[in-house]
Amino acid sequence: MRRRISLGMLLVSAGVVGRLDAQAAGSESGESSNSHSSTMHPIPSPSVRALRRAAPITLDGKLDEPIWAQAQVATDFRQTRPNPGDPATQRTEIRILYDDEALYVGARMFDDQGIAGVRTQLVRRDGDAANSDKIEFTFDTYHNHLGRTTFSVNPSGVKGDAGQATEYADPSWDPVWQVRTAIDSLGWTAEFRIPFSQLRFGRDSIQAWGMQVTRTEARLNESSMWSYWGPNESGGPSRFGHLIELEPGQGATRRLELLPYSVARYARLQPGDPADPFYHQRKVDGRFGADLKYLLTSNLTLDATINPDFGQVEVDPAVVNLSAFETFFQEKRPFFIEGSGTFGFGGFSCYFCSNVSSLSLFYSRRIGRTPQGLLPSEATYSSTPDATSILGAAKITGRTRGGLTLGLLNAVTGRERATAILDGNEIKQDVEPLTNYFVGRVKQDMRGGNLVVGGMVTSVIRSMDDPLLVQRLNRHSESVGFDYSARWKNRTYSLVGNLALTNNEGDPAAILRLQNSSARYFQRPDRENHGNGFLTNGYDPALTRLRGLGGYTRFAKDAGTLLFETTVNWRTPGFEANDVAFNTRADYLWGNTNLALSLAKPTRWYRNYFLVAGTQAAMNFDGDRTDTQVHGGAFGTLRNYWNINAFVIYRPSVLDDRLTRGGPVVKRPGSMFYYANVGTDGRKRVQLSLGPSYARSFEGYDSKSIFAQVRLRAASNITMSVSPSFDHTRSNRQYVGRFTDPTATAFFGSRYLFAGIDQKTVGLDTRVNLTFSPTLSFELYAQPFISSGHYDRFKEIAAPRSLETITYGLDAGTVTTDLDGSGRITTYHIDPDGGGPAPEMVVSNPDFNLRSLRGNAVLRWEYRPGSTLFLVWTRTGSDFVSGVGDLRFSRDVDALFSAKADNIFLVKLNYWINR
């Protein structure tokens, strides 16, 4: 008997249970490693006084002006590794100056071996310089024990920055500031100039900021900090030291920045059909636009972009997706990356879990997406835009001293039209309407960050009059969400959760598409039709609205040696936020429980280890158990800084409400999954990583894969990485298609055809980074990719909720084939009952072979602060062969490099103007 899940049960699971201990909730916030809870009295935080600059300085990294000697010195650093709490072996001295416009930082890093002891590496801004010394400053500019704004530099002058006073520093933030470094007989020095206009802070005439300073000494593998907390203590901004007596000038709180750009592009496309009237092998075009940044107040910033261009971003990798679900690609466009943390909602955390996702309400790649409209399949030739034009976008972000975080984003994308030749005539068809996207986010930190509550709203409004688009897309969609995070006992325990409501409205045909999508499959003939009230939970082709709820709750012990967590994650069947978010599934209730052991104290065998064991399970709103797993893993670092990780997952046989893609529920066989990973010391010139995995179903079909990476620092300014991978999967239940058959009464008049598949995939991600100076760099990314799939053993599942399969030509029915002139199979004719009343199923040979080579090269030159020249080459080429399902390395590599390709050359110049 199936147990139905009620909405009331879910609302209880999403609520805040119990109350916080008053004393614990009022404690200061901080970060906690997965280590012992502190029972020690914290060491008092140090402070340093900023000195007003009364004489000019030359920013050269030498600190030889007399004014530096007059400033108070911050020193007495203590190790965080390798010997936590011990005095740093190398002395560090920090001095702070300021004037009306900027903050100046002077840092002297002594080294007892002088020049010989300094280790450095030349990489591009924010790059990974694992084998380099570094000095890093993190400011809590509102002094609310929450914010982080980070600036760092290494001896080669490579800048790093992150933050803007958010709880978690945003590494995409690239403010305009200056730093110079010098190496001498005493070690090395750094001299920073950070304009106040690039920072967000309160309005007090005399400022006090939180400040932490961290030094990395690569030669000794030593890290030390100015305001120390131990590995078994809660840390973060609440334990920062204090920078006092700052007096920013009145003119430092307002500033306008403009970044106009121009782009020239030359495209040389692969050879095409000369009869195609839309084909032009060579194209030359250009465009221009601008970005704007304006400080509305000292803590609120307006960012806007008009006619943006993102031609310099890295191409997406090639994939082969044989599932019913969309592939997720990371956002790479600078306007949407910067400040993206402000718009985050639905954070998800677990010590160990799989096949689950967060409650996302905003996925910025929906803005400017590939047009969603379709042209008639009978069109002879067509021309469709690759992406929807973003006419303009703006966002306001900021954080007040009182802990209120605010984010507002609005973007408008243009109407897109495609042109086609149909019956000899040229037609134009709308493929994307004029659309407005809005996202609003607010979050309030209380009790020193130990209690955080927030909300989010999104809206998508489309202006449509084309009947084909009206029947395909929602006219409008909205979502509203609430989230909370409570931590107590020095942030040892936490209760985190969120709840969201989504609403979609449009033409019945558009809403029917949502009902039939892979996220919910309302059309399943065996699905219990629960009806449609405020929330949508039943199949109805006449619906003009789809509405649903989603939620997540996690209670955990996050600090100490023994850790635990229990989590509930759920979506009602009508939950749908994909107009402006990324959600692949609805109609489920998922739970997870883990116990973990965090071993943070180094021993003679390891530096740290994390052991975890637990279980998870899921069911749909009909009460069908759709997931069960038991898992265990070990993750840690050895004394030689090698990482060794491994885990195992056991999954018994469960029901699957997605396998038939809209058909009845069937059973999925159980399996075992094993994974291991070994990585060598990342500080070494050559770093190796190896990650094999093996899975085997209880039916005897298996999957083997291996991923490796070789990372080489060929010189202090050259890094190369090669990441080969191989995957070989044999499956017994690959979906092929659905065929109408009145004799298939068990499956409600349809036959669901499956097959065995033997799929092999080879990839070789390659990156080369060459840095000529901190402002001039070259990056190359290339991805050769080959994937093949061979289908055989066509079959059906014997009955709903059954694990048994019936293989055609073996257990029942017959299979015949058509061949082409070379003897290759072109078509399968499958008679399920061998001459009986069931109609024949005709299937084109689904075997495939894909060879793809794509990549890009980017030369980036910051020719003046904030102004950049990009030279970009992008290549995308592929060769897809249907009916060929084997992988022959020599043949496929030859085809890979001889495949036709599109080549695009781009020059982009922007110029930073500040007023």
URBELMO-V487594 format. One record per pair of residues at least 12 apart in sequence whose C-alpha atoms are under 7 Angstrom apart, sorted by the first residue. I is the first residue (numbers start at 0). J is the second residue. Records with the same first field share a line. If there is no record, write none. Layout:
I->J ; J
This chain:
1->621 ; 622 ; 623
2->621 ; 622
3->620 ; 621 ; 622
4->620 ; 621 ; 622
12->552 ; 567
13->496 ; 498 ; 550 ; 551 ; 552
19->487
23->487 ; 488 ; 489
24->446 ; 449 ; 486 ; 487
25->446 ; 447
26->447 ; 489
27->237 ; 447
28->144 ; 237 ; 447 ; 448 ; 449 ; 490
29->233 ; 234 ; 235 ; 236 ; 237 ; 238
30->233 ; 234 ; 235
31->232 ; 233 ; 234 ; 558
32->230 ; 558
33->557 ; 558 ; 559 ; 597
34->230 ; 231 ; 558 ; 559 ; 560 ; 597 ; 598 ; 599
35->231 ; 558 ; 559 ; 560
36->231 ; 232 ; 491 ; 558 ; 559
37->231 ; 232 ; 233
44->226 ; 238 ; 239 ; 240
45->226 ; 240 ; 241
46->240 ; 241 ; 242
47->71 ; 73 ; 241 ; 242 ; 243
48->71 ; 242 ; 243 ; 244
49->95 ; 96 ; 97 ; 242 ; 243 ; 244 ; 245
50->70 ; 95 ; 96 ; 97
51->96 ; 97 ; 98
52->96 ; 97 ; 98
54->66
58->179 ; 190
59->179 ; 180 ; 190
60->179 ; 180 ; 181 ; 188 ; 189 ; 190
61->181 ; 188
62->105 ; 190
67->94
70->94 ; 95
71->94
72->92 ; 93 ; 94
73->92 ; 93 ; 94
74->91 ; 92 ; 93 ; 225
75->225
76->91 ; 223 ; 224 ; 225
77->223 ; 224 ; 225 ; 227
78->222 ; 223 ; 224
79->222 ; 223 ; 224 ; 229
80->221 ; 222
81->221
83->229
84->229
87->223
89->109 ; 110 ; 111
90->108 ; 109
91->107 ; 108 ; 109
92->106 ; 107 ; 108
93->105 ; 106 ; 107
94->106
98->247
99->247 ; 248 ; 251
100->194 ; 195 ; 247 ; 248 ; 251
101->192 ; 193 ; 194 ; 195
102->192 ; 193 ; 194 ; 195
103->191 ; 192 ; 193
104->190 ; 191 ; 192
105->189 ; 190 ; 191
106->188 ; 189 ; 190
107->187 ; 188 ; 189
108->186 ; 187 ; 188
109->185 ; 186 ; 187
110->185 ; 186
113->183 ; 184 ; 185 ; 186
114->182 ; 183 ; 184 ; 186
116->218
117->132 ; 186
118->130 ; 131 ; 132 ; 217 ; 218
119->131 ; 132 ; 153 ; 154 ; 155
120->155 ; 715 ; 716
121->155 ; 157 ; 715 ; 716 ; 770
122->157 ; 716 ; 770 ; 773
123->157 ; 770 ; 773 ; 776
124->157 ; 158 ; 159 ; 773
125->158 ; 159 ; 160
129->681 ; 682
130->217 ; 682 ; 683
131->153 ; 217
132->153 ; 154 ; 215 ; 216 ; 217
133->151 ; 152 ; 153 ; 154 ; 214 ; 215
134->151 ; 152 ; 153 ; 213 ; 214 ; 215
135->150 ; 151 ; 152 ; 212 ; 213 ; 214
136->149 ; 150 ; 151 ; 211 ; 212 ; 213
137->149 ; 150 ; 210 ; 211 ; 212
138->208 ; 209 ; 210 ; 211
139->164 ; 208 ; 209 ; 210 ; 236
140->164 ; 199 ; 200 ; 208 ; 209
141->200 ; 201 ; 208 ; 400
142->207 ; 208 ; 209
143->400
144->236 ; 237 ; 447
145->166 ; 236 ; 448
146->164 ; 165 ; 166 ; 236
147->162 ; 163 ; 164 ; 165 ; 166 ; 167 ; 168
148->161 ; 162 ; 163 ; 164 ; 168
149->161 ; 162
154->180 ; 181 ; 182 ; 187
155->180
156->179 ; 180 ; 773
157->773
160->172 ; 173
163->198 ; 199
164->199
169->338 ; 340
171->336 ; 337
172->337 ; 338
174->197
175->197 ; 864 ; 865
176->192 ; 193 ; 194
177->191 ; 192 ; 193
178->190 ; 191 ; 192
179->191
195->251
196->251 ; 252 ; 253 ; 254
199->297 ; 298
200->297 ; 298
201->297 ; 400
204->246
205->244 ; 245 ; 246
206->243 ; 244 ; 245 ; 246
207->241 ; 242 ; 243 ; 244 ; 245
208->241 ; 242 ; 243
209->236 ; 239 ; 240 ; 241 ; 242
210->239 ; 240 ; 241 ; 242
211->225 ; 226 ; 239 ; 240
212->224 ; 225
213->225
226->238 ; 239 ; 240
233->489
252->296 ; 297
253->294 ; 295 ; 296 ; 297
254->293 ; 294 ; 913 ; 914
255->292 ; 293 ; 294 ; 913 ; 914
256->291 ; 292 ; 293 ; 911 ; 912 ; 913 ; 914
257->290 ; 291 ; 292 ; 911 ; 912 ; 913
258->289 ; 290 ; 291 ; 909 ; 910 ; 911 ; 912
259->288 ; 289 ; 290 ; 909 ; 910
260->287 ; 288 ; 289 ; 907 ; 908 ; 909 ; 910
261->286 ; 287 ; 288 ; 907 ; 908 ; 909
262->285 ; 286 ; 287 ; 905 ; 906 ; 907 ; 908
263->284 ; 285 ; 286 ; 905 ; 906 ; 907
264->283 ; 284 ; 285 ; 904 ; 905 ; 906
265->282 ; 283 ; 284 ; 903 ; 904 ; 905
266->281 ; 282 ; 283 ; 902 ; 903 ; 904
267->280 ; 281 ; 282 ; 901 ; 902 ; 903
268->280 ; 281 ; 900 ; 901 ; 902
269->899 ; 900 ; 901
275->380
277->381 ; 382
288->305 ; 306 ; 307
289->304 ; 305 ; 307
290->303 ; 304 ; 305
291->303 ; 304
298->397 ; 398 ; 399
299->395 ; 396 ; 397 ; 398
300->395 ; 396 ; 397
301->394 ; 395 ; 396
302->393 ; 394 ; 395
303->392 ; 393 ; 394
304->391 ; 392 ; 393
305->390 ; 391 ; 392
306->389 ; 390 ; 391
307->389
309->332
311->857 ; 869 ; 871
312->331 ; 332
313->855
314->854 ; 855
317->784
323->517
324->517 ; 583
325->583
330->363 ; 364
335->363
341->406
342->406 ; 440
344->359 ; 360
345->357 ; 358 ; 359 ; 497
350->593
358->550
359->580 ; 581 ; 582
360->576 ; 579 ; 580
361->579 ; 580
362->579 ; 580 ; 581
365->578 ; 579
367->386 ; 387 ; 388 ; 389 ; 412
368->386 ; 387
369->385 ; 386 ; 387
370->386 ; 387 ; 430 ; 431
371->430 ; 431
372->429 ; 430 ; 431 ; 468
373->430
377->421
378->419 ; 420 ; 421
379->420 ; 421
380->419 ; 420
381->418 ; 419 ; 420
382->417 ; 418 ; 419
383->417 ; 418
384->417
387->412 ; 413 ; 415
388->412 ; 413
389->411 ; 412 ; 413
390->411 ; 412 ; 413
391->410 ; 411
392->409 ; 410 ; 411
393->408 ; 409 ; 410
394->407 ; 408 ; 409
395->407 ; 408
402->443 ; 444
403->442 ; 443 ; 444
404->441 ; 442 ; 443
405->440 ; 441 ; 442
406->439 ; 440 ; 441
407->438 ; 439 ; 440
408->437 ; 438 ; 439
409->436 ; 437 ; 438
410->435 ; 436 ; 437
411->434 ; 435 ; 436
412->433 ; 434 ; 435
413->432 ; 433 ; 434
414->431 ; 432 ; 433
415->429 ; 430 ; 431 ; 432
416->428 ; 429 ; 430
417->429 ; 430
429->465
432->461 ; 462 ; 463
433->461 ; 462
434->459 ; 460 ; 461 ; 462
435->459 ; 460 ; 461
436->458 ; 459 ; 460
437->457 ; 458 ; 459
438->456 ; 457 ; 458
439->455 ; 456 ; 457
440->454 ; 455 ; 456
441->453 ; 454 ; 455
442->454
449->485 ; 486 ; 487
450->484 ; 485 ; 486
451->483 ; 484 ; 485
452->482 ; 483 ; 484
453->481 ; 482 ; 483
454->480 ; 481 ; 482
455->479 ; 480 ; 481
456->478 ; 479 ; 480
457->477 ; 478 ; 479
458->476 ; 477 ; 478
459->475 ; 476 ; 477 ; 578
460->474 ; 475 ; 476
461->474 ; 475
469->506
470->506 ; 508 ; 509
471->508 ; 509
472->509
473->503 ; 504 ; 505 ; 509
474->504 ; 505
475->503 ; 504 ; 505
476->502 ; 503 ; 504
477->501 ; 502 ; 503
478->499 ; 500 ; 501 ; 502
479->499 ; 500 ; 501
480->498 ; 499 ; 500
481->497 ; 498 ; 499
482->496 ; 497 ; 498
483->495 ; 496 ; 497
484->496
491->556 ; 557 ; 558
492->555 ; 556 ; 557
493->554 ; 555 ; 556
494->553 ; 554 ; 555
495->552 ; 553 ; 554
496->551 ; 552 ; 553
497->550 ; 551 ; 552
498->549 ; 550 ; 551
499->548 ; 549 ; 550
500->547 ; 548 ; 549
501->546 ; 547 ; 548 ; 574 ; 575 ; 576
502->545 ; 546 ; 547
503->544 ; 545 ; 546
504->543 ; 544 ; 545
505->543 ; 544
506->543
507->540 ; 541 ; 542 ; 543
510->542 ; 543 ; 544 ; 545
511->540
514->538
517->660
518->583 ; 584 ; 585
519->572 ; 584 ; 585 ; 586
520->661
521->537 ; 538
522->538 ; 661
523->661 ; 662 ; 663
524->662 ; 663 ; 747
525->663
527->621
534->546 ; 547 ; 573
535->547 ; 573
536->572 ; 573
545->573
546->573 ; 574
547->571 ; 572 ; 573 ; 574 ; 575
548->570 ; 571 ; 574
549->569 ; 570 ; 571 ; 574
550->568 ; 569 ; 570
551->567 ; 568 ; 569
552->566 ; 567 ; 568
553->565 ; 566 ; 567
554->566
560->596 ; 597 ; 598
561->595 ; 596 ; 597
562->594 ; 595 ; 596
563->593 ; 594 ; 595
564->592 ; 593 ; 594
565->591 ; 592 ; 593
566->590 ; 591 ; 592
567->589 ; 590 ; 591
568->588 ; 589 ; 590
569->587 ; 588 ; 589
570->585 ; 586 ; 587 ; 588
571->585 ; 586 ; 587
572->585 ; 586
586->619 ; 620
587->617 ; 618 ; 619 ; 620
588->617 ; 618 ; 619
589->616 ; 617 ; 618
590->615 ; 616 ; 617
591->614 ; 615 ; 616
592->613 ; 614 ; 615
593->611 ; 612 ; 613 ; 614
594->611 ; 612 ; 613
595->610 ; 611 ; 612
596->609 ; 610 ; 611
597->609 ; 610
603->638
604->637 ; 638
605->636 ; 637 ; 638
606->636 ; 637 ; 638
607->635 ; 636
608->634 ; 635 ; 636
609->633 ; 634 ; 635
610->632 ; 633 ; 634
611->631 ; 632 ; 633
612->630 ; 631 ; 632
613->629 ; 630 ; 631
614->628 ; 629 ; 630
615->627 ; 628 ; 629
616->628
623->654
624->653 ; 654
625->653 ; 654 ; 655
626->653
627->650 ; 651
628->648 ; 649 ; 650 ; 651
629->648 ; 649 ; 650
630->647 ; 648 ; 649
631->646 ; 647 ; 648
632->645 ; 646 ; 647
633->645 ; 646
640->679 ; 680
641->678 ; 679 ; 680
642->677 ; 678 ; 679
643->676 ; 677 ; 678
644->675 ; 676 ; 677
645->674 ; 675 ; 676
646->673 ; 674 ; 675
647->672 ; 673 ; 674
648->671 ; 672 ; 673
649->670 ; 671 ; 672
650->669 ; 670 ; 671
651->669 ; 670
652->666 ; 667 ; 668 ; 669
653->666 ; 667 ; 668
654->666 ; 667 ; 800
655->667
659->751
663->746 ; 799
664->799 ; 800
665->799 ; 800 ; 801 ; 802
666->800 ; 801 ; 802
667->802
668->696 ; 697 ; 698 ; 802
669->696 ; 697
670->694 ; 695 ; 696 ; 697
671->694 ; 695 ; 696
672->693 ; 694 ; 695
673->692 ; 693 ; 694
674->691 ; 692 ; 693
675->690 ; 691 ; 692
676->689 ; 690 ; 691
677->689 ; 690
684->711 ; 712
685->710 ; 711 ; 712
686->709 ; 710 ; 711
687->708 ; 709 ; 710
688->707 ; 708 ; 709
689->706 ; 707 ; 708
690->705 ; 706 ; 707
691->704 ; 705 ; 706
692->704 ; 705
700->729 ; 730 ; 731
701->728 ; 729
702->727 ; 728 ; 729
703->726 ; 727 ; 728
704->725 ; 726 ; 727
705->724 ; 725 ; 726
706->723 ; 724 ; 725
707->722 ; 723 ; 724
708->720 ; 721 ; 722 ; 723
709->721 ; 722
716->769 ; 770 ; 771
717->768 ; 769 ; 770
718->767 ; 768 ; 769
719->766 ; 767 ; 768
720->765 ; 766 ; 767
721->763 ; 764 ; 765 ; 766
722->763 ; 764 ; 765
723->762 ; 763 ; 764
724->761 ; 762 ; 763
725->760 ; 761 ; 762
726->759 ; 760 ; 761
727->758 ; 759 ; 760
728->757 ; 758 ; 759
729->756 ; 757 ; 758
730->755 ; 756 ; 757
731->754 ; 755 ; 756
732->753 ; 754 ; 755
733->753 ; 754 ; 755 ; 756
734->752 ; 753 ; 754
735->752 ; 753 ; 754
736->751 ; 752
737->749 ; 750 ; 751 ; 752
738->750 ; 751
740->837 ; 838
742->837
745->798
746->799
751->795
752->793 ; 794 ; 795
753->793 ; 794 ; 795
754->790 ; 791 ; 792 ; 793 ; 794
755->790 ; 791 ; 792 ; 793
756->788 ; 789 ; 790 ; 791
757->788 ; 789 ; 790
758->787 ; 788 ; 789
759->786 ; 787 ; 788 ; 886
760->785 ; 786 ; 787
761->784 ; 785 ; 786
762->782 ; 783 ; 784 ; 785
763->782 ; 783 ; 784
764->781 ; 782 ; 783
765->780 ; 781 ; 782
766->779 ; 780 ; 781
767->779 ; 780
774->860 ; 861
775->859 ; 860 ; 861
776->858 ; 859 ; 860
777->857 ; 858 ; 859
778->856 ; 857 ; 858
779->855 ; 856 ; 857
780->854 ; 855 ; 856
781->853 ; 854 ; 855
782->852 ; 853 ; 854
783->851 ; 852 ; 853
784->850 ; 851 ; 852
785->849 ; 850 ; 851
786->848 ; 849 ; 850
787->847 ; 848 ; 849 ; 884 ; 885 ; 886
788->846 ; 847 ; 848 ; 884 ; 885
789->846 ; 847 ; 884 ; 885
790->845 ; 846
792->806
793->806 ; 807
794->806 ; 807
807->831
811->831 ; 832
812->830 ; 831 ; 832 ; 833
813->829 ; 830 ; 831 ; 833
814->827 ; 828 ; 829 ; 830
815->827 ; 828 ; 829
816->828
824->844 ; 882
825->843 ; 844 ; 882
826->841 ; 842 ; 843 ; 844
827->841 ; 842 ; 843 ; 844
828->840 ; 841 ; 842
829->841
844->882
845->881 ; 882
846->881 ; 882 ; 883 ; 884
847->880 ; 881 ; 882 ; 883 ; 884
848->879 ; 880 ; 881 ; 883 ; 884
849->878 ; 879 ; 880
850->877 ; 878 ; 879 ; 891 ; 895
851->876 ; 877 ; 878 ; 895
852->875 ; 876 ; 877 ; 895
853->874 ; 875 ; 876
854->873 ; 874 ; 875
855->872 ; 873 ; 874
856->871 ; 872 ; 873
857->869 ; 870 ; 871 ; 872
858->870 ; 871
865->911
866->909 ; 910 ; 911
867->908 ; 909 ; 910
868->907 ; 908 ; 909
869->906 ; 907 ; 908
870->905 ; 906 ; 907
871->904 ; 905 ; 906
872->903 ; 904 ; 905
873->902 ; 903 ; 904
874->900 ; 901 ; 902 ; 903
875->900 ; 901 ; 902
876->898 ; 899 ; 900 ; 901
877->898 ; 899 ; 900
878->898
